[in-house]
Amino acid sequence: MMVVTVTIEFPAEAQARLEKEAICCGITLDQLIAELAAALRAENADEPRGKLSFVGIGSSTSGRSARDANEMLAEGLGRG
């Protein structure tokens, strides 16, 4: 594995959240950022953007289905 050094400037609030998450995970800030970067969708991934990658993680009480997920997300999931 090739290791490179990168300098990133974050807003103080974002850095504080990242540091808190790293502590909660028991890893360094560098490790957390590397894991987050590794989890990003690859440029040539087969899955198109905008599609949800999970299937049926609960039952709907609204009568809407997973097919409506993108629309619900656009509506803010009913948060006016």
SULTAPE-V124366 format. One record per run of one state. SS is the DSSP state (a for helix, b for strand, c for the rest). FROM is the first residue (numbers start at 1). LEN is the number of residues. Records with the same first field share a line. If there is no record, write none. Layout:
SS->FROM-LEN + FROM-LEN
This chain:
c->1-11 + 26-3 + 40-26 + 75-6
a->12-14 + 29-11 + 66-9
